[in-house]
Amino acid sequence: MFDLDGELILGAWWGGGKFLLASAAVASMPLFFSEKRVVQPALYWTVAAGFAWLSADEILALHEKITKYNKLLEIGLPMFQGANGAWIGVYAALFALLVMIFFRPLLTSARADPKSAKLIAAGFVILVSGAVVVEVMGYFQLLGGMGSPLQVFIEESLELFGASVVLLGCVGHAVWVSRQ
């Protein structure tokens, strides 16, 4: 129950709970805007959907299951070291789909409030650095290898710090919208 790199354990449930709370907080922000808001709430829906997905991934071990079924069913998704990372292509495709669906409103939000957009983008880069880059480094036995205390510390710290910066950007944008 306390494996640093485990899934379906207390630590993963705690992290997943934080992402779920962040999702609910971001999704509820547009409820407080007046009817004359300048920017569509798509920014909040996109970020909330991302946080909800991360919550589900932490709690239900989704990316591990994608890799497991990729191997078991011989689906053919590319993997690192022949054993890990099949989830990266699936997650990248889901992210691209989400951005395509909300592209125009996201661009409008970014142009209207560049300061908050930069914070959200920086947070996303930090989060992805932990969730993808550091995890892939673990696949190649860097930072002590997958599941080592150093690798897990850096990965989880970057994920949670990045999510906090994204959340800060959303709050900043909500404040900006409320002043319009």
Phi, psi and omega in degrees: 000348184237019177299127183303324184253014185279165173240163181058040179230175182304315180298318178292321178294322178296312178297317178297323177296321178295318178295322179294319177296318177297320178299313180296320180296314181292318181296330182276345183305315181297341179296339183264001180275150174287168180295340183267023183301145184281324188247141176294154182280010182302325178303314182292320179296319180295311180295317179298318178297320177297315178295320178297320178296315179298323177298311180299321179297316180295314187284322186256002179056047185297314185291330175292323179292323177299313179296318180300311182288332175298317178289311185297315183266001180051052182290323176100014175294141181295143180226156176272139179055020178069007186222345188220159169093009179300334182293336187298314178296320179296314181293321178297320179294318178296319178296314180299320178297316179298316179294319178297319181297318185252021188303307184299310179296327177295317179296318177299316178298316182295320179290324182288324184223075185298329181298311179293322179298321178294321177296314180298315180296318179297317178299319179297317179297318179296314180300314180293327177301319177285310187292326184249302187298309182292324177296317177296323176300322176296323178300327181266017177064025174273161182057031178092359178092167182299127178087358178290153181305319180295313181297314181294318179300312181294314181301306184292323179297315179296319179299310184288323177293317178299316178298322179295321179292320176300313180299318177299318177297320178294319177296316177300318178294320178297319177297317178300313181298319183293337180274352182283000000 
